[in-house]
Amino acid sequence: MKLHDEVRNQQVSVVRGQYGLSQPAFISEVVVGDIILIETGMRVPADCLLIEGQDITCDETIYNEGRPMVNAKQVSKGEEHHRENPDCFLLANSLVMTGSGRAVVCAVGKHTRFSSEFPTEQLGDDDSLTPLQERLEKLAGYIGKFGYLAGFLIFITMSIFLIFQIMFTDEELLSFSTALTLLRYFSIGVSIVIVAVPEGLPLAVSISMAFSVDVMKKDNLLVKKVEAPETLGYIREICTGKTATLTKNDMSVNQFYTAGRTFVNRERGLVDSGLPEIVIDLVKDCIILNCDARIEMSEDAKYSPEGNGTEVGMLKFLQENDIEVQDLLAKRHREGEHECSIPFGPIRKRQVEVIRPYKGCDYVRVVVKGAPEYVIQHCTKILSSDGETIELDESERQRVLNDEILEAFAKKGLRTILYAYKDMDSDHWEDLQAQNNNFAAESDRFIIERDLTFVAAFGLNDELREGVKESIEKLRSAFINTRMISGDNIHTAIACAIKAGIMQEGDENVPMRCMNGEEFRNAIGGVKLVRDNEGNEKYVVGDKKKFKQIAENLLVLARSTPEDKFALIVGLKDIGSQVAVTADGINDARALATAHVGFCMGISGCEVAKDSSDIIILDDNFNSVFRATQWGRNILDNIRKFIQFQLAVNVVCLIFVFIGGATLGNPPFSVIQLLWINMIMDTLAAISLATEPPHPKTMKLEKQKKTDKLILPVMWRNIIG
């Protein structure tokens, strides 16, 4: 299926029905008047009008003849302010780079601006040759030249034999029978050329590529670039994420800490915990007020949380406590007034939401959630066992962080998240706005995070996917190294890496085996852009010698940013490794584009990342990466089998014809027989050998190298022998 047709199978969240709940809908099912949810990283499915949102920017490069163009989008100020109205139109197939909100659909399908400017017939497939096809074209040229030479020599040899035969007999040289014999010899020479020229080689390559891509689709791998599978055959390094790739992304609260106590979660674990009502209400409010996940009505009429895996886990936690989260989220949207927000970022590791609980309320509530070691630094108060707010000094802050959260949660492999809040009266809030540029830019809002009250910390469990450990072991036996890059705490990342078999128990004590992103970034001196002697620009790591030392040991990179992932890939390429990477975030586009093969998650991955990737993993499963690598190696193996078979037949055929013509003057094969050999060799052999599935032992062979010749020494031995 063509990629632009595959887009029709993508889903967006549409607000429909009297309850105001969103529900998934295929892009092809979206109609004019639908209200869709706008999220960072998504592709706009239709021409829309923004009706709600903050800090939204869209990449509209596709409408600017390929030149970069990112436009800010804001809600219209109304007809009376038409001269100063901002751009509130979202164009189909543009990419949402930042922000979130809601928009109403104005035009769909062929009525969108995209369809009018880019008709379907212009979206043709790329017919350029892959690197392997280019190498095979050269090989076919050499074999063809050899075939022409062999056909000419065989014709000359048989002609000379005929002349000598006539000289020693009474036959006439210039006779009709001699002319017929020469014509037969010429036909045999032409047939030799036909047999020798590998017409079936392009067919074998095309069949092998098409067969592999089709089977990979059945293995939940959507190949975007046709050269990607063959490149996978040379991969030596795989840099993978943790959540949703190695794990199931089905999170559930395992333990939580609040009001000075740690609780092991169970059904109704919050409401039956004996905590004061004020603490329970604060926990509930913090989860609801700082939540981008949504509640959708499933096909069996159940309220199902959808969205970010961590937020979905927190909403499920409330549902387990018989809390009607769908009503609370609807109430927040219906009655609450959203003041401003600071979205979660890979460097800040936290998210801030400022909401007025109901219209006309005389205070605003600030709710912050994120990585505990980042959020707790902004907390000056904490809830006591009776629900009162008490001071949080530095020693108590470190004790709570290290003993109650990292030791109890992270070292058990749980994902940690902390919630904090503060209330501000309206006058104070308005003064802050006036003093900080009305919070127009994200950096103006950082002051909001000060003097927070610690509410609760949670440890969420995310089980490892089945078969992941076995896949990593098979990759290791195939000389492919797997490294894990995670945004989680280093203790959580280590625990997951040990479960997955990426590292062994005790490896965390090996120097540079596990590193934090900041430590790694400082050690290698970051990434810099240099220009080579030919004027080409490329990225390199600052300290290549130090990077080599780290690369020999590093298996886990925790609390990493997209820049750290990019630096690791640049460094591995710089030292000569063939690198594949899995990613899903909007900031991972550079890493995906830089790697030799970029895998993007089909479920959790955003459209920006998918555009930069080579292969989309439709089920977000690391096992699919292993299967893709299998098929990558299998493509070249199948091509080599066909080349070996064809050259062996060619050599045998030429030797027989040459010896027969030189000694007997009559080759053992007639023209019809030679053409039959050619047809069977070029078609049936191409179909059978090119569609051979990967053998389990294929991954255990010595790793393939791009510098290897197409015809290996062992193949020459088999051909000649």
C-alpha positions as semicolon CSV with decimal commas, in nm:
position;residue;x (nm);y (nm);z (nm)
1;M;0,000;0,000;0,000
2;K;0,132;0,345;-0,081
3;L;0,228;0,560;0,212
4;H;-0,012;0,844;0,131
5;D;-0,293;0,586;0,130
6;E;-0,177;0,458;0,468
7;V;-0,244;0,803;0,614
8;R;-0,616;0,735;0,578
9;N;-0,583;0,465;0,846
10;Q;-0,453;0,710;1,107
11;Q;-0,683;0,820;1,387
12;V;-0,757;1,151;1,555
13;S;-0,962;1,233;1,863
14;V;-1,299;1,389;1,780
15;V;-1,542;1,546;2,028
16;R;-1,888;1,411;1,951
17;G;-2,206;1,347;2,147
18;Q;-2,391;1,524;2,426
19;Y;-2,139;1,434;2,697
20;G;-1,852;1,621;2,534
21;L;-1,625;1,314;2,541
22;S;-1,371;1,256;2,267
23;Q;-1,361;0,939;2,064
24;P;-1,116;0,801;1,809
25;A;-1,204;0,840;1,442
26;F;-1,018;0,756;1,124
27;I;-0,905;1,058;0,926
28;S;-1,124;0,942;0,638
29;E;-1,428;0,958;0,872
30;V;-1,375;1,319;0,987
31;V;-1,649;1,551;0,855
32;V;-1,702;1,925;0,840
33;G;-1,817;2,058;1,177
34;D;-1,628;1,801;1,384
35;I;-1,427;1,936;1,677
36;I;-1,087;1,767;1,689
37;L;-0,825;1,773;1,964
38;I;-0,497;1,937;1,861
39;E;-0,187;1,777;2,016
40;T;0,187;1,838;1,983
41;G;0,342;1,628;1,707
42;M;0,020;1,542;1,522
43;R;-0,054;1,596;1,155
44;V;-0,357;1,819;1,097
45;P;-0,612;1,595;0,919
46;A;-0,815;1,869;0,749
47;D;-0,841;2,245;0,707
48;C;-0,951;2,368;1,051
49;L;-1,028;2,681;1,250
50;L;-0,865;2,703;1,593
51;I;-1,123;2,766;1,868
52;E;-0,914;2,694;2,177
53;G;-0,543;2,656;2,248
54;Q;-0,216;2,803;2,370
55;D;0,139;2,824;2,230
56;I;0,042;2,643;1,909
57;T;0,290;2,653;1,620
58;C;0,257;2,461;1,292
59;D;0,520;2,358;1,040
60;E;0,376;2,456;0,702
61;T;0,694;2,395;0,501
62;I;0,499;2,178;0,258
63;Y;0,306;2,490;0,147
64;N;0,624;2,694;0,101
65;E;0,794;2,495;-0,178
66;G;1,012;2,307;0,071
67;R;1,152;2,617;0,242
68;P;1,117;2,600;0,625
69;M;0,810;2,786;0,748
70;V;0,674;2,758;1,104
71;N;0,374;2,980;1,188
72;A;0,222;3,061;1,527
73;K;-0,153;2,998;1,560
74;Q;-0,390;3,178;1,798
75;V;-0,762;3,189;1,856
76;S;-0,942;3,466;1,666
77;K;-1,013;3,782;1,868
78;G;-1,347;3,836;1,695
79;E;-1,484;4,033;1,405
80;E;-1,445;4,369;1,577
81;H;-1,065;4,314;1,596
82;H;-1,027;4,179;1,242
83;R;-0,731;4,405;1,157
84;E;-0,519;4,264;1,441
85;N;-0,649;3,909;1,428
86;P;-0,378;3,642;1,448
87;D;-0,356;3,341;1,216
88;C;-0,615;3,093;1,342
89;F;-0,625;2,858;1,042
90;L;-0,473;2,510;1,059
91;L;-0,399;2,366;0,715
92;A;-0,434;1,997;0,627
93;N;-0,109;1,796;0,646
94;S;0,076;2,066;0,840
95;L;0,255;1,944;1,154
96;V;0,178;2,074;1,504
97;M;0,517;2,153;1,657
98;T;0,407;2,292;1,996
99;G;0,095;2,348;2,201
100;S;-0,245;2,185;2,227
101;G;-0,608;2,289;2,187
102;R;-0,925;2,230;1,987
103;A;-1,025;2,314;1,633
104;V;-1,337;2,287;1,421
105;V;-1,309;2,117;1,081
106;C;-1,387;2,346;0,786
107;A;-1,286;2,140;0,480
108;V;-1,197;1,777;0,420
109;G;-1,068;1,556;0,139
110;K;-1,043;1,711;-0,207
111;H;-1,179;2,042;-0,077
112;T;-0,871;2,116;0,137
113;R;-0,597;2,348;0,026
114;F;-0,351;2,056;0,026
115;S;-0,557;1,859;-0,226
116;S;-0,595;2,159;-0,454
117;E;-0,219;2,230;-0,453
118;F;-0,096;1,870;-0,453
119;P;-0,325;1,638;-0,652
120;T;-0,295;1,266;-0,582
121;E;-0,135;1,195;-0,919
122;Q;0,160;1,416;-0,820
123;L;0,233;1,203;-0,514
124;G;0,427;0,945;-0,714
125;D;0,666;0,689;-0,572
126;D;1,042;0,740;-0,590
127;D;1,193;0,528;-0,868
128;S;1,556;0,592;-0,775
129;L;1,787;0,294;-0,725
130;T;1,893;0,178;-0,381
131;P;2,269;0,137;-0,302
132;L;2,238;-0,242;-0,341
133;Q;2,063;-0,205;-0,677
134;E;2,337;0,030;-0,796
135;R;2,603;-0,227;-0,701
136;L;2,409;-0,501;-0,877
137;E;2,373;-0,284;-1,188
138;K;2,753;-0,260;-1,204
139;L;2,790;-0,635;-1,148
140;A;2,533;-0,708;-1,420
141;G;2,731;-0,483;-1,655
142;Y;3,053;-0,677;-1,589
143;I;2,877;-1,013;-1,636
144;G;2,716;-0,884;-1,957
145;K;3,053;-0,779;-2,100
146;F;3,191;-1,120;-2,012
147;G;2,893;-1,278;-2,189
148;Y;2,954;-1,078;-2,508
149;L;3,320;-1,177;-2,502
150;A;3,236;-1,545;-2,437
151;G;2,976;-1,553;-2,719
152;F;3,223;-1,394;-2,962
153;L;3,504;-1,634;-2,866
154;I;3,280;-1,939;-2,897
155;F;3,161;-1,823;-3,241
156;I;3,521;-1,762;-3,355
157;T;3,640;-2,094;-3,209
158;M;3,370;-2,297;-3,385
159;S;3,422;-2,101;-3,709
160;I;3,798;-2,176;-3,704
161;F;3,722;-2,543;-3,637
162;L;3,485;-2,542;-3,938
163;I;3,749;-2,383;-4,164
164;F;4,012;-2,641;-4,065
165;Q;3,756;-2,919;-4,118
166;I;3,683;-2,795;-4,472
167;M;4,054;-2,759;-4,551
168;F;4,112;-3,130;-4,481
169;T;3,804;-3,249;-4,670
170;D;3,669;-3,210;-5,019
171;E;3,393;-2,971;-4,913
172;E;3,372;-2,624;-5,066
173;L;3,441;-2,328;-4,838
174;L;3,190;-2,099;-5,002
175;S;2,889;-2,325;-5,010
176;F;2,529;-2,303;-4,894
177;S;2,584;-2,570;-4,626
178;T;2,885;-2,379;-4,490
179;A;2,676;-2,062;-4,467
180;L;2,402;-2,250;-4,279
181;T;2,660;-2,392;-4,037
182;L;2,809;-2,045;-3,973
183;L;2,459;-1,908;-3,918
184;R;2,395;-2,187;-3,665
185;Y;2,723;-2,104;-3,491
186;F;2,624;-1,737;-3,485
187;S;2,287;-1,826;-3,331
188;I;2,467;-2,028;-3,063
189;G;2,696;-1,732;-2,992
190;V;2,396;-1,502;-2,957
191;S;2,231;-1,759;-2,730
192;I;2,544;-1,766;-2,514
193;V;2,519;-1,389;-2,478
194;I;2,153;-1,422;-2,380
195;V;2,237;-1,691;-2,124
196;A;2,532;-1,498;-1,982
197;V;2,360;-1,158;-1,948
198;P;2,181;-1,167;-1,607
199;E;1,837;-1,042;-1,705
200;G;1,701;-1,212;-1,395
201;L;1,920;-1,016;-1,155
202;P;1,702;-0,699;-1,148
203;L;1,397;-0,928;-1,123
204;A;1,551;-1,110;-0,826
205;V;1,631;-0,782;-0,652
206;S;1,282;-0,642;-0,711
207;I;1,115;-0,964;-0,596
208;S;1,335;-0,989;-0,287
209;M;1,271;-0,626;-0,192
210;A;0,897;-0,643;-0,256
211;F;0,861;-0,977;-0,078
212;S;1,058;-0,857;0,224
213;V;0,866;-0,528;0,250
214;D;0,534;-0,713;0,221
215;V;0,623;-0,969;0,488
216;M;0,762;-0,693;0,713
217;K;0,423;-0,521;0,687
218;K;0,266;-0,841;0,824
219;D;0,523;-0,822;1,106
220;N;0,392;-0,470;1,188
221;L;0,676;-0,292;1,008
222;L;0,583;-0,023;0,756
223;V;0,882;0,051;0,532
224;K;0,890;0,414;0,417
225;K;1,226;0,409;0,238
226;V;1,297;0,111;0,017
227;E;1,670;0,116;0,095
228;A;1,609;0,080;0,469
229;P;1,573;-0,302;0,479
230;E;1,900;-0,361;0,296
231;T;2,079;-0,109;0,523
232;L;1,954;-0,308;0,823
233;G;2,174;-0,594;0,707
234;Y;2,482;-0,396;0,808
235;I;2,356;-0,261;1,143
236;R;2,590;-0,310;1,440
237;E;2,426;-0,082;1,699
238;I;2,062;-0,041;1,803
239;C;1,975;0,252;2,033
240;T;1,630;0,192;2,174
241;G;1,395;0,371;2,408
242;K;1,239;0,203;2,711
243;T;0,874;0,296;2,751
244;A;0,639;0,141;2,492
245;T;0,932;-0,021;2,310
246;L;1,085;-0,257;2,562
247;T;0,783;-0,226;2,791
248;K;0,408;-0,257;2,726
249;N;0,327;0,109;2,804
250;D;0,044;-0,021;3,022
251;M;0,123;0,162;3,344
252;S;-0,037;0,109;3,681
253;V;0,035;0,267;4,018
254;N;0,228;0,018;4,233
255;Q;0,310;0,240;4,532
256;F;0,260;0,601;4,637
257;Y;0,395;0,832;4,907
258;T;0,197;1,116;5,061
259;A;0,145;1,279;5,400
260;G;0,459;1,114;5,538
261;R;0,355;0,755;5,458
262;T;0,418;0,501;5,181
263;F;0,126;0,291;5,057
264;V;0,126;-0,023;4,845
265;N;-0,153;0,027;4,596
266;R;-0,452;-0,203;4,584
267;E;-0,814;-0,165;4,482
268;R;-0,949;0,154;4,643
269;G;-0,599;0,203;4,781
270;L;-0,638;0,581;4,806
271;V;-0,987;0,626;4,946
272;D;-0,943;0,338;5,196
273;S;-0,595;0,445;5,303
274;G;-0,710;0,631;5,614
275;L;-0,566;0,956;5,484
276;P;-0,742;1,282;5,573
277;E;-1,008;1,389;5,324
278;I;-0,814;1,705;5,239
279;V;-0,513;1,497;5,128
280;I;-0,729;1,268;4,911
281;D;-0,894;1,571;4,750
282;L;-0,558;1,733;4,679
283;V;-0,421;1,416;4,520
284;K;-0,734;1,386;4,308
285;D;-0,729;1,754;4,205
286;C;-0,360;1,751;4,111
287;I;-0,404;1,448;3,886
288;I;-0,714;1,593;3,716
289;L;-0,595;1,953;3,678
290;N;-0,255;1,863;3,532
291;C;-0,359;1,601;3,280
292;D;-0,346;1,601;2,900
293;A;-0,492;1,250;2,872
294;R;-0,858;1,220;2,781
295;I;-1,150;0,990;2,849
296;E;-1,302;0,824;2,545
297;M;-1,608;0,607;2,516
298;S;-1,505;0,258;2,408
299;E;-1,711;0,035;2,180
300;D;-1,846;-0,154;2,481
301;A;-1,969;0,175;2,636
302;K;-1,691;0,201;2,896
303;Y;-1,492;0,510;2,989
304;S;-1,137;0,444;2,872
305;P;-0,839;0,677;2,938
306;E;-0,633;0,752;2,627
307;G;-0,314;0,950;2,574
308;N;0,025;0,959;2,742
309;G;0,102;0,629;2,916
310;T;0,191;0,786;3,252
311;E;-0,119;1,006;3,261
312;V;-0,338;0,713;3,156
313;G;-0,194;0,516;3,448
314;M;-0,280;0,797;3,689
315;L;-0,639;0,821;3,560
316;K;-0,676;0,444;3,596
317;F;-0,554;0,483;3,955
318;L;-0,843;0,721;4,023
319;Q;-1,088;0,490;3,846
320;E;-0,975;0,205;4,071
321;N;-1,081;0,425;4,361
322;D;-1,433;0,463;4,216
323;I;-1,371;0,826;4,123
324;E;-1,569;0,939;3,817
325;V;-1,278;1,088;3,626
326;Q;-1,487;1,151;3,313
327;D;-1,711;1,387;3,510
328;L;-1,417;1,564;3,672
329;L;-1,239;1,618;3,339
330;A;-1,561;1,742;3,178
331;K;-1,618;1,977;3,473
332;R;-1,263;2,111;3,447
333;H;-1,316;2,192;3,082
334;R;-1,669;2,324;3,128
335;E;-1,631;2,531;3,447
336;G;-1,258;2,588;3,488
337;E;-1,065;2,875;3,335
338;H;-0,725;2,782;3,197
339;E;-0,480;3,063;3,270
340;C;-0,151;2,934;3,129
341;S;0,081;2,635;3,117
342;I;0,440;2,526;3,070
343;P;0,444;2,200;2,871
344;F;0,657;1,904;2,968
345;G;1,002;1,929;2,815
346;P;1,287;1,678;2,783
347;I;1,524;1,913;2,964
348;R;1,289;2,055;3,232
349;K;1,129;1,712;3,301
350;R;0,814;1,870;3,444
351;Q;0,484;2,028;3,340
352;V;0,298;2,323;3,491
353;E;-0,073;2,401;3,465
354;V;-0,241;2,712;3,608
355;I;-0,620;2,684;3,631
356;R;-0,895;2,882;3,796
357;P;-1,114;2,599;3,935
358;Y;-1,438;2,769;3,835
359;K;-1,543;3,089;3,662
360;G;-1,523;3,392;3,890
361;C;-1,303;3,209;4,145
362;D;-1,089;3,450;4,352
363;Y;-0,777;3,231;4,335
364;V;-0,579;3,023;4,086
365;R;-0,429;2,681;4,146
366;V;-0,082;2,595;4,017
367;V;-0,019;2,222;3,972
368;V;0,326;2,087;3,882
369;K;0,409;1,728;3,797
370;G;0,727;1,566;3,674
371;A;1,046;1,388;3,768
372;P;1,080;1,393;4,151
373;E;1,443;1,510;4,156
374;Y;1,343;1,815;3,950
375;V;1,006;1,906;4,104
376;I;1,108;1,862;4,469
377;Q;1,374;2,130;4,429
378;H;1,090;2,384;4,394
379;C;0,900;2,257;4,700
380;T;0,925;2,450;5,027
381;K;0,633;2,280;5,203
382;I;0,495;1,928;5,243
383;L;0,174;1,771;5,370
384;S;0,187;1,621;5,719
385;S;0,005;1,307;5,834
386;D;-0,298;1,513;5,943
387;G;-0,314;1,701;5,613
388;E;-0,159;2,023;5,744
389;T;0,111;2,205;5,548
390;I;0,455;2,211;5,714
391;E;0,793;2,348;5,611
392;L;1,024;2,130;5,399
393;D;1,391;2,200;5,474
394;E;1,688;2,077;5,273
395;S;1,769;1,774;5,489
396;E;1,408;1,652;5,484
397;R;1,391;1,720;5,111
398;Q;1,692;1,494;5,049
399;R;1,559;1,226;5,284
400;V;1,222;1,211;5,107
401;L;1,385;1,209;4,765
402;N;1,649;0,946;4,836
403;D;1,480;0,719;5,089
404;E;1,110;0,742;5,014
405;I;1,117;0,783;4,635
406;L;1,442;0,671;4,472
407;E;1,519;0,385;4,711
408;A;1,160;0,262;4,749
409;F;1,032;0,323;4,395
410;A;1,306;0,379;4,133
411;K;1,539;0,098;4,240
412;K;1,250;-0,147;4,199
413;G;1,214;-0,042;3,837
414;L;0,910;0,181;3,892
415;R;0,861;0,502;3,694
416;T;0,848;0,790;3,942
417;I;0,632;1,102;3,921
418;L;0,575;1,376;4,178
419;Y;0,282;1,619;4,214
420;A;0,306;1,957;4,385
421;Y;0,078;2,261;4,401
422;K;0,018;2,607;4,536
423;D;-0,278;2,847;4,544
424;M;-0,248;3,217;4,465
425;D;-0,513;3,483;4,512
426;S;-0,622;3,667;4,200
427;D;-0,450;3,995;4,292
428;H;-0,113;3,826;4,338
429;W;-0,160;3,635;4,015
430;E;-0,241;3,948;3,818
431;D;0,059;4,129;3,966
432;L;0,286;3,843;3,858
433;Q;0,145;3,862;3,508
434;A;0,206;4,236;3,486
435;Q;0,563;4,198;3,612
436;N;0,646;3,917;3,367
437;N;0,529;4,033;3,025
438;N;0,179;3,890;3,084
439;F;0,337;3,543;3,055
440;A;0,348;3,584;2,678
441;A;0,654;3,361;2,639
442;E;0,721;3,029;2,807
443;S;1,032;3,167;2,982
444;D;0,819;3,438;3,144
445;R;0,625;3,171;3,332
446;F;0,909;2,998;3,517
447;I;0,847;3,217;3,822
448;I;0,516;3,033;3,873
449;E;0,700;2,720;3,994
450;R;0,835;2,873;4,317
451;D;0,725;2,787;4,673
452;L;0,532;2,470;4,594
453;T;0,378;2,223;4,836
454;F;0,472;1,857;4,797
455;V;0,149;1,655;4,756
456;A;0,236;1,298;4,652
457;A;0,487;1,082;4,467
458;F;0,389;0,774;4,270
459;G;0,574;0,467;4,147
460;L;0,421;0,320;3,832
461;N;0,491;-0,030;3,708
462;D;0,531;-0,097;3,336
463;E;0,584;-0,464;3,254
464;L;0,843;-0,579;3,002
465;R;0,707;-0,699;2,668
466;E;0,709;-1,072;2,608
467;G;1,003;-1,193;2,400
468;V;1,213;-0,878;2,443
469;K;1,486;-1,052;2,641
470;E;1,508;-1,332;2,383
471;S;1,525;-1,079;2,096
472;I;1,809;-0,888;2,260
473;E;1,997;-1,215;2,318
474;K;1,953;-1,309;1,951
475;L;2,078;-0,967;1,844
476;R;2,381;-1,010;2,068
477;S;2,457;-1,348;1,909
478;A;2,438;-1,171;1,571
479;F;2,705;-0,921;1,684
480;I;2,450;-0,639;1,723
481;N;2,483;-0,431;2,039
482;T;2,167;-0,293;2,205
483;R;2,184;0,030;2,408
484;M;1,892;0,173;2,603
485;I;1,825;0,549;2,602
486;S;1,564;0,653;2,856
487;G;1,426;0,970;3,009
488;D;1,360;0,784;3,336
489;N;1,563;0,797;3,656
490;I;1,890;0,602;3,628
491;H;1,779;0,347;3,891
492;T;1,456;0,277;3,700
493;A;1,648;0,248;3,373
494;I;1,906;0,008;3,523
495;A;1,636;-0,218;3,667
496;C;1,460;-0,235;3,327
497;A;1,788;-0,297;3,140
498;I;1,871;-0,591;3,370
499;K;1,523;-0,742;3,318
500;A;1,557;-0,701;2,940
501;G;1,901;-0,861;2,931
502;I;2,075;-0,549;2,800
503;M;2,308;-0,567;3,100
504;Q;2,372;-0,818;3,377
505;E;2,328;-0,789;3,752
506;G;2,629;-0,602;3,889
507;D;2,715;-0,432;3,557
508;E;2,594;-0,104;3,704
509;N;2,920;-0,092;3,900
510;V;3,130;-0,101;3,582
511;P;3,260;0,251;3,500
512;M;3,067;0,426;3,222
513;R;2,826;0,133;3,186
514;C;2,533;0,350;3,298
515;M;2,535;0,729;3,271
516;N;2,301;1,022;3,315
517;G;2,242;1,240;3,011
518;E;2,407;1,547;3,162
519;E;2,714;1,348;3,267
520;F;2,744;1,197;2,918
521;R;2,696;1,533;2,748
522;N;2,968;1,700;2,953
523;A;3,211;1,409;2,912
524;I;3,204;1,407;2,530
525;G;3,204;1,784;2,495
526;G;2,869;1,799;2,318
527;V;2,819;1,801;1,942
528;K;2,961;2,050;1,695
529;L;2,914;2,120;1,324
530;V;3,233;2,099;1,113
531;R;3,314;2,134;0,744
532;D;3,537;1,883;0,563
533;N;3,790;1,952;0,286
534;E;3,520;1,925;0,020
535;G;3,300;2,183;0,194
536;N;3,044;1,933;0,325
537;E;2,903;1,995;0,671
538;K;2,860;1,721;0,929
539;Y;2,814;1,683;1,304
540;V;3,089;1,534;1,522
541;V;3,132;1,489;1,896
542;G;3,358;1,735;2,076
543;D;3,592;1,476;2,228
544;K;3,615;1,172;2,000
545;K;3,877;0,996;2,213
546;K;3,663;1,019;2,526
547;F;3,356;0,909;2,330
548;K;3,536;0,594;2,215
549;Q;3,610;0,507;2,577
550;I;3,247;0,561;2,674
551;A;3,110;0,374;2,370
552;E;3,307;0,061;2,463
553;N;3,114;0,035;2,792
554;L;2,792;0,239;2,774
555;L;2,470;0,037;2,771
556;V;2,222;0,262;2,957
557;L;2,178;0,637;2,915
558;A;1,922;0,769;3,166
559;R;1,755;1,107;3,219
560;S;1,855;1,175;2,860
561;T;1,730;1,448;2,629
562;P;1,683;1,427;2,252
563;E;2,014;1,612;2,223
564;D;2,186;1,332;2,417
565;K;2,033;1,072;2,186
566;F;2,147;1,273;1,884
567;A;2,499;1,304;2,028
568;L;2,523;0,927;2,089
569;I;2,417;0,850;1,731
570;V;2,656;1,110;1,585
571;G;2,941;0,967;1,791
572;L;2,870;0,606;1,694
573;K;2,859;0,702;1,326
574;D;3,179;0,902;1,368
575;I;3,369;0,593;1,490
576;G;3,242;0,385;1,197
577;S;2,942;0,200;1,342
578;Q;2,622;0,135;1,151
579;V;2,343;0,265;1,378
580;A;1,968;0,210;1,406
581;V;1,755;0,407;1,652
582;T;1,399;0,383;1,784
583;A;1,221;0,704;1,883
584;D;0,878;0,862;1,907
585;G;0,903;1,225;2,020
586;I;0,879;1,548;1,827
587;N;1,233;1,636;1,935
588;D;1,371;1,302;1,809
589;A;1,342;1,397;1,441
590;R;1,714;1,484;1,410
591;A;1,822;1,156;1,569
592;L;1,591;0,956;1,340
593;A;1,717;1,137;1,030
594;T;2,083;1,105;1,132
595;A;2,084;0,731;1,207
596;H;2,144;0,488;0,922
597;V;1,798;0,343;0,993
598;G;1,536;0,527;1,199
599;F;1,248;0,336;1,357
600;C;0,948;0,539;1,474
601;M;0,675;0,405;1,699
602;G;0,344;0,376;1,515
603;I;0,119;0,409;1,822
604;S;0,303;0,643;2,057
605;G;0,508;0,819;1,786
606;C;0,410;1,164;1,665
607;E;0,376;1,254;1,298
608;V;0,688;1,473;1,303
609;A;0,896;1,173;1,410
610;K;0,726;0,946;1,157
611;D;0,816;1,186;0,876
612;S;1,184;1,163;0,970
613;S;1,192;0,785;1,008
614;D;1,273;0,508;0,761
615;I;1,052;0,236;0,912
616;I;0,740;0,269;1,129
617;I;0,684;0,002;1,395
618;L;0,307;-0,028;1,393
619;D;0,283;-0,216;1,724
620;D;0,560;-0,025;1,913
621;N;0,725;-0,361;1,987
622;F;1,103;-0,408;2,010
623;N;1,060;-0,764;1,883
624;S;0,967;-0,608;1,549
625;V;1,311;-0,444;1,536
626;F;1,471;-0,786;1,563
627;R;1,251;-0,923;1,284
628;A;1,336;-0,622;1,065
629;T;1,708;-0,689;1,117
630;Q;1,651;-1,052;1,020
631;W;1,490;-0,949;0,693
632;G;1,761;-0,691;0,630
633;R;2,031;-0,956;0,640
634;N;1,815;-1,198;0,446
635;I;1,781;-0,966;0,143
636;L;2,153;-0,966;0,067
637;D;2,180;-1,337;0,146
638;N;1,906;-1,418;-0,107
639;I;2,064;-1,199;-0,373
640;R;2,397;-1,373;-0,319
641;K;2,230;-1,714;-0,350
642;F;2,084;-1,610;-0,685
643;I;2,415;-1,466;-0,808
644;Q;2,596;-1,784;-0,707
645;F;2,338;-2,001;-0,882
646;Q;2,340;-1,794;-1,200
647;L;2,719;-1,771;-1,227
648;A;2,754;-2,144;-1,161
649;V;2,511;-2,222;-1,444
650;N;2,682;-1,966;-1,668
651;V;3,030;-2,110;-1,608
652;V;2,919;-2,469;-1,663
653;C;2,724;-2,380;-1,976
654;L;3,010;-2,178;-2,127
655;I;3,267;-2,449;-2,053
656;F;3,054;-2,720;-2,210
657;V;2,975;-2,514;-2,519
658;F;3,337;-2,397;-2,560
659;I;3,489;-2,745;-2,521
660;G;3,229;-2,902;-2,746
661;G;3,277;-2,635;-3,013
662;A;3,658;-2,644;-2,996
663;T;3,695;-3,022;-3,002
664;L;3,392;-3,152;-3,188
665;G;3,282;-2,848;-3,379
666;N;2,932;-2,915;-3,252
667;P;2,824;-2,779;-2,909
668;P;2,630;-3,016;-2,681
669;F;2,338;-2,769;-2,647
670;S;2,117;-2,648;-2,924
671;V;1,985;-2,291;-2,941
672;I;1,644;-2,398;-2,806
673;Q;1,807;-2,582;-2,515
674;L;2,019;-2,277;-2,428
675;L;1,713;-2,052;-2,427
676;W;1,526;-2,298;-2,205
677;I;1,818;-2,296;-1,960
678;N;1,815;-1,917;-1,963
679;M;1,441;-1,894;-1,899
680;I;1,447;-2,138;-1,608
681;M;1,758;-1,981;-1,461
682;D;1,633;-1,621;-1,483
683;T;1,270;-1,658;-1,381
684;L;1,202;-1,967;-1,173
685;A;1,533;-1,941;-0,989
686;A;1,476;-1,570;-0,922
687;I;1,132;-1,635;-0,777
688;S;1,238;-1,930;-0,561
689;L;1,567;-1,792;-0,428
690;A;1,457;-1,428;-0,385
691;T;1,155;-1,522;-0,172
692;E;1,337;-1,755;0,064
693;P;1,257;-1,656;0,427
694;P;1,539;-1,586;0,676
695;H;1,691;-1,892;0,835
696;P;1,731;-1,885;1,216
697;K;2,105;-1,940;1,175
698;T;2,133;-1,632;0,953
699;M;2,148;-1,400;1,256
700;K;2,427;-1,608;1,412
701;L;2,665;-1,559;1,121
702;E;2,944;-1,305;1,124
703;K;2,813;-0,953;1,084
704;Q;2,783;-0,815;0,733
705;K;2,993;-0,516;0,632
706;K;2,923;-0,254;0,369
707;T;3,279;-0,300;0,241
708;D;3,217;-0,668;0,164
709;K;3,210;-0,758;-0,204
710;L;2,889;-0,893;-0,353
711;I;3,066;-1,212;-0,457
712;L;3,249;-1,349;-0,153
713;P;3,552;-1,585;-0,180
714;V;3,341;-1,876;-0,059
715;M;3,097;-1,808;-0,345
716;W;3,382;-1,824;-0,600
717;R;3,483;-2,157;-0,447
718;N;3,130;-2,292;-0,488
719;I;3,097;-2,158;-0,843
720;I;3,428;-2,295;-0,969
721;G;3,406;-2,617;-0,766
